[in-house]
Each structure stands twice: as structure tokens, then as C-alpha cells.
Amino acid sequence: MIARLDPALWRARDDSAERGDTRRLAHVASAAGQGIGAGDPVLIGFACDAGVARNQGRLGAAAAPAAIRRMLAGLPAHGFPRLVDAGDIVCDDGHLEDAQDRLAACVANTLAAGARPLVLGGGHEVAWGSFQGLRRWLDGQGDRGPVLVLNLDAHFDLRTGRPASSGTPFDQIAEHCAAAGHAWQYACYGVSRLGNTAALYARAAEIGAVWVEDRDLQERHLDARLAEIDGLLDAAAHVYLTIDIDVLPAAVAPGVSAPAAYGVPLSVVEEIALRVRRSGKLRVADLAECNPAFDLDNRTARVAARLAWQLLAP
């Protein structure tokens, strides 16, 4: 955990000469070394794209946590008494499994403190680390309640090949839960038929996944989709929400590892995220695949920061 904030990231304009509450997130942010309390929103960076490299994708997602923090820093602090930055889990040596293990420990410790973790990826290999952290915390309490893993993504990420990569995390989760006898449900919303092979659809069916394709997740479908998600939430005791930024149209999120030709509108993604947050069952969330190397005018980082703000708001 970091001892102090990076001033190059947590910087915002000072409007203190104006009337009223002019604070921005940079003004309420603090390092995790100053303590984490119950209910605190906590940022954890996963500066890694080793899994993207293994998955033959475009590199650059390791720089996303810093880019997203820069965009978060200037957002108004409406209702935020505090925002905790726990720093980054860094993987710059290709040792992906070690980095995922360190992320899991950080997520588990944050949950044990009663705080609300949001992980900023990084490639979607972040999902295996985030889930392991949730599972360790639940196992430590002897809690075997059913877990909903809700992935807003153009891709199933259910590849069965190994070594693990950004394309395998939900297959890893499926294998782990089957071996341990854990009750869980995988739901993938935003799937692109042109971004997934027949083998991936077959694997999704094999593990009993629920999925909705991008063409059925437009604004005109929102009410029906929210009703479905309410049913998934009702059946779950705990929720892990993961948002792959490449679920959004390339015009909205150009800076991703795999831009979407069609995609799901930001308004739909945000409403689903808010529905999950308001359920009271969200334990951990993460944002994956933002890639500053291919971004335009920080467009994608701004979108990720907006989603982060909505997930962490009091």
C-alpha cells in the first residue's frame, strides 16, 4: 500500500475562492497507508498486461490505472468524504500468476476492513485476481453463499487453453468453483457474435452461463435487461462486477485492446452498473482493458473514470 499519493496523478484545479463545496476527488483522496475504514471507497491499480500479451492482444493496458486516476482527480467530490488509493500491483516481469496472487491478497484485505474495493486494470486477467480476493475473503468467513460474476464484455473470456491469459479468467473461475463446490453464476452481457468463436459459445453453455449479445443490449432493450439482472441479483448472495471497456463502441472507447465495431451504449452499461451497486450485494468491481496507448484525447480514460465514480460514490 502506498504511503503517499502521487501528486502527478492526484491534481485538480482549486476553486476554494468560490462559494460552497468546490472539492474534487484529488482534494479528498488519501493513501491507504493512512488507514482504511469501513465503507471507504478504495482504488487498487493492476498495472499489468502480461495476460494480454499471452492472448496475442495489443499491449498498453498496464498504463491504464495511472491514466484513469488522472481523469478521476478532477471530478467533483459530490458526497465523497474520502477516497483511498491503495496504489498499484505491478507486473513488469511477465510473472502474471504472482501479480494476480498479490492482487487477490489486497482485495481480500480491503474487504476484511469493511471497505469497498474497485480495481483498475490492466488487461482482463485482472478478473482472476479480483475473484480470488473475493473468494479468499468469503472462505475466511466460512461464507458459501452463491456468487454472481457479472461481466459486461464483448468477449466471453472462457478460453480453455493454458497458460492463463486475458482470455481465460472466467474459465479459471469455472474450474475453481467446480473443484471447490462453490455455487456461482456467470453472466456475460454485451457479447459480440463476431468476437467469439463457436467453441466459446459452447463452453459458455457447458458451464450454464447466461449471456446477452450486444445487438440485444441497446437502449431500447434496457428495461427488459434490467429485469433479467434483477433476477440474477435476487439469486445471489454476493456479486463481483467486471466491466471490460471494450464492451463500448469504438467511437466512445477507442483506447482498448480490442475495439468494438458495434458495442453497447455507455448509458446502458452505466445503468447496469448502478443497478448492481444499489443492490447492496456488490463486493468487488473492476474495470479492464482500457489502453492509453491507443486512446484519443483521453476519451477512454474519461469513460472509465466516469464508471469508477459511479461505482464508488456514497
C-alpha positions in Angstrom: 0.0 0.0 0.0 1.3 3.4 -0.9 2.5 5.8 1.8 1.6 9.0 -0.1 -0.3 10.0 -3.2 1.4 10.7 -6.5 1.0 14.4 -7.0 1.4 14.0 -10.7 -1.8 11.9 -10.7 -3.9 13.4 -8.0 -4.0 17.0 -9.2 -7.0 19.2 -9.8 -8.0 22.9 -10.0 -8.5 24.8 -6.8 -11.8 26.6 -6.7 -11.7 27.3 -2.9 -12.2 31.0 -3.6 -15.7 30.2 -4.8 -18.7 29.8 -2.5 -19.9 26.4 -1.4 -18.3 22.9 -1.6 -15.8 23.1 -4.5 -13.8 20.0 -3.7 -12.8 17.5 -6.3 -11.6 13.9 -5.8 -8.0 15.0 -5.7 -8.9 17.0 -2.6 -10.4 14.1 -0.7 -8.0 11.4 -1.8 -5.7 9.8 0.7 -3.1 7.0 0.7 -4.0 3.6 2.1 -1.1 3.9 4.5 -3.2 6.4 6.4 -5.7 3.7 7.2 -8.8 2.1 5.6 -12.1 2.3 7.4 -15.4 0.5 7.0 -17.3 1.8 4.0 -14.3 3.6 2.4 -14.1 3.5 -1.4 -10.7 2.0 -2.2 -8.9 2.1 -5.6 -6.4 -0.7 -6.3 -4.4 -0.5 -9.5 -3.4 -3.6 -11.5 -0.7 -2.3 -13.8 -0.4 -5.4 -15.9 -1.0 -6.5 -19.5 1.0 -9.8 -19.3 -2.2 -11.6 -19.9 -2.9 -9.5 -23.0 0.5 -10.4 -24.3 -0.2 -14.1 -23.8 -3.6 -13.6 -25.6 -1.9 -12.0 -28.6 -3.5 -8.7 -28.0 -2.4 -5.0 -28.2 -0.2 -4.0 -25.3 -0.6 -0.8 -23.3 -3.3 -1.6 -20.7 -0.7 -1.6 -17.9 -0.7 2.2 -18.1 -4.4 2.4 -17.5 -4.5 2.7 -13.7 -2.5 5.9 -13.9 -4.5 7.3 -16.8 -7.8 6.6 -15.1 -6.6 8.2 -11.8 -5.7 11.4 -13.7 -9.2 11.6 -15.1 -10.7 10.8 -11.7 -8.7 13.5 -9.9 -10.6 16.4 -11.4 -14.1 15.1 -10.9 -16.3 16.8 -8.3 -16.4 15.1 -4.9 -20.2 15.1 -4.6 -20.8 13.3 -1.3 -17.3 11.7 -1.1 -15.9 12.3 2.3 -12.8 10.3 1.4 -11.3 8.3 -1.5 -8.5 5.8 -0.6 -5.8 5.0 -3.1 -4.1 1.7 -2.3 -1.5 2.0 -5.1 -0.7 -0.5 -7.9 0.0 -4.1 -8.1 2.7 -4.1 -10.9 3.6 -6.9 -13.3 6.5 -5.8 -15.4 8.4 -9.2 -15.4 5.8 -11.5 -17.0 5.1 -13.3 -13.7 1.4 -12.9 -14.1 0.3 -15.5 -11.6 2.3 -13.8 -8.9 0.8 -10.5 -9.7 -2.7 -12.0 -9.6 -2.0 -13.5 -6.2 -0.8 -10.2 -4.8 -3.9 -8.5 -6.2 -6.1 -11.2 -4.5 -4.4 -10.5 -1.2 -5.0 -6.8 -1.5 -8.7 -7.3 -2.4 -9.2 -9.7 0.5 -7.6 -7.4 3.0 -9.7 -4.5 1.7 -12.9 -6.5 2.1 -11.8 -7.6 5.6 -11.6 -3.9 6.6 -15.2 -3.4 5.5 -14.2 -1.2 2.6 -15.4 -1.1 -1.0 -12.6 -2.1 -3.5 -12.6 -1.1 -7.1 -9.7 -2.5 -9.2 -8.4 -0.5 -12.1 -6.9 -2.9 -14.7 -4.9 -3.7 -16.7 -5.9 -6.5 -19.0 -8.8 -8.7 -18.2 -6.5 -11.1 -16.5 -7.4 -8.8 -13.6 -10.6 -10.8 -13.2 -8.9 -13.9 -11.9 -7.1 -11.8 -9.2 -10.2 -9.9 -8.2 -12.3 -13.1 -7.9 -9.6 -14.9 -5.9 -9.6 -12.0 -3.5 -13.4 -12.1 -3.1 -13.2 -15.9 -2.7 -10.5 -15.7 0.0 -12.5 -13.2 2.0 -15.6 -15.3 1.8 -13.8 -18.5 2.6 -12.2 -16.9 5.6 -15.7 -16.2 7.0 -17.0 -19.7 6.0 -19.4 -18.0 3.6 -20.6 -20.3 0.8 -23.4 -18.1 -0.4 -23.9 -18.1 -4.2 -21.7 -15.6 -6.1 -22.9 -13.8 -9.3 -20.0 -13.0 -11.6 -21.4 -10.3 -14.0 -19.1 -9.5 -16.9 -20.0 -6.6 -19.2 -17.9 -7.5 -22.1 -17.8 -8.1 -25.9 -15.9 -11.4 -25.2 -16.7 -14.5 -23.0 -13.0 -14.8 -22.0 -13.7 -18.5 -21.5 -10.7 -19.8 -23.4 -9.6 -23.2 -22.2 -6.0 -23.1 -23.3 -3.2 -22.6 -20.9 -1.1 -20.8 -19.7 -3.7 -18.4 -18.4 -4.2 -15.1 -20.2 -6.6 -12.2 -20.5 -8.8 -14.6 -22.4 -9.1 -17.3 -19.7 -10.2 -15.8 -16.4 -13.8 -17.0 -16.4 -12.8 -20.5 -17.4 -10.4 -20.4 -14.5 -13.2 -19.3 -12.2 -15.4 -22.1 -13.6 -12.8 -24.7 -12.9 -12.1 -23.4 -9.4 -15.7 -23.3 -8.4 -16.4 -26.8 -9.8 -13.4 -28.2 -7.9 -14.4 -26.5 -4.6 -18.1 -27.0 -4.9 -18.9 -23.3 -4.8 -22.2 -22.0 -6.0 -21.8 -19.4 -8.7 -23.4 -18.0 -11.8 -21.6 -16.5 -14.8 -23.4 -13.8 -16.8 -21.8 -12.1 -19.7 -23.7 -9.1 -21.1 -22.6 -7.4 -24.4 -21.2 -10.5 -26.2 -20.3 -9.9 -29.8 -21.1 -12.8 -32.1 -18.3 -11.7 -34.4 -15.8 -11.6 -31.5 -16.3 -15.1 -30.2 -15.8 -18.5 -31.8 -18.4 -21.3 -31.8 -16.1 -23.1 -29.3 -16.5 -20.2 -26.8 -20.3 -20.2 -27.1 -20.2 -24.0 -26.5 -18.0 -23.5 -23.4 -20.4 -20.9 -22.1 -23.4 -23.3 -22.5 -21.4 -26.1 -20.8 -20.9 -24.1 -17.6 -24.5 -22.9 -17.6 -23.6 -19.3 -18.3 -26.2 -16.6 -19.1 -25.4 -14.2 -21.9 -26.8 -11.4 -23.9 -25.4 -10.3 -27.2 -24.6 -6.7 -28.0 -27.4 -6.3 -30.5 -29.9 -7.2 -27.7 -28.3 -4.8 -25.2 -29.2 -1.4 -26.7 -31.2 1.4 -25.1 -34.5 0.0 -26.4 -33.8 -3.2 -24.5 -32.7 -1.7 -21.2 -35.9 -2.3 -19.2 -36.0 -6.0 -20.1 -32.3 -6.5 -19.4 -32.6 -4.8 -16.0 -35.5 -7.1 -15.1 -33.3 -10.1 -16.0 -30.4 -8.7 -14.0 -32.7 -8.2 -11.0 -33.5 -11.9 -11.2 -29.8 -12.8 -11.2 -29.2 -10.4 -8.2 -32.1 -11.9 -6.3 -30.5 -15.4 -6.6 -27.0 -14.2 -5.5 -25.6 -13.5 -2.0 -22.6 -11.7 -3.4 -21.7 -10.0 -6.7 -18.5 -9.5 -8.5 -18.9 -7.0 -11.3 -16.3 -6.7 -14.0 -16.5 -4.2 -16.9 -14.3 -4.7 -19.9 -14.2 -1.2 -21.5 -14.2 -2.9 -24.9 -17.9 -3.6 -24.5 -18.4 0.1 -25.5 -18.5 1.2 -29.1 -15.1 2.1 -30.5 -16.2 5.7 -31.1 -16.8 6.0 -27.3 -13.9 3.9 -26.2 -11.2 3.8 -28.9 -8.4 3.2 -26.4 -8.9 -0.6 -25.7 -7.1 -3.7 -26.7 -9.9 -4.9 -29.0 -12.2 -2.0 -30.3 -15.8 -2.8 -30.8 -17.3 -2.2 -34.2 -20.9 -2.2 -32.7 -20.8 -2.2 -28.9 -23.2 -1.4 -26.1 -24.1 2.3 -25.3 -22.4 3.9 -22.3 -25.9 4.8 -20.9 -26.8 1.1 -20.8 -23.5 0.0 -19.2 -23.8 2.7 -16.6 -27.4 1.8 -15.7 -26.5 -1.8 -15.2 -23.5 -0.9 -13.1 -25.7 1.3 -10.9 -28.4 -1.4 -10.6 -25.7 -3.8 -9.3 -24.3 -1.2 -6.9 -27.7 -0.3 -5.5 -28.5 -4.0 -4.8 -26.3 -3.9 -1.7 -24.7 -7.2 -2.9 -21.7 -5.7 -4.8 -18.5 -6.8 -3.0 -15.8 -6.0 -5.6 -15.7 -4.5 -9.1 -13.1 -3.9 -11.6 -12.5 -2.1 -14.9 -10.4 -3.8 -17.6 -8.7 -3.3 -20.9 -8.5 0.5 -21.0 -5.4 1.1 -23.2 -4.0 4.6 -23.1 -1.6 3.7 -25.9 -4.5 3.8 -28.4 -6.7 6.5 -26.7 -7.8 9.7 -28.3 -7.8 12.9 -26.1 -8.1 10.6 -23.0 -11.6 9.7 -24.2 -11.5 6.1 -23.0 -9.8 7.0 -19.7 -12.6 9.6 -19.1 -15.3 6.9 -19.7 -13.5 4.6 -17.3 -13.2 7.4 -14.7 -16.9 8.1 -15.0 -17.8 4.4 -14.4 -15.4 4.3 -11.5 -17.0 7.4 -10.0 -20.5 5.9 -10.3 -19.4 2.6 -8.7 -17.6 4.3 -5.7 -20.0 7.1 -5.0 -21.5 7.0 -1.4 
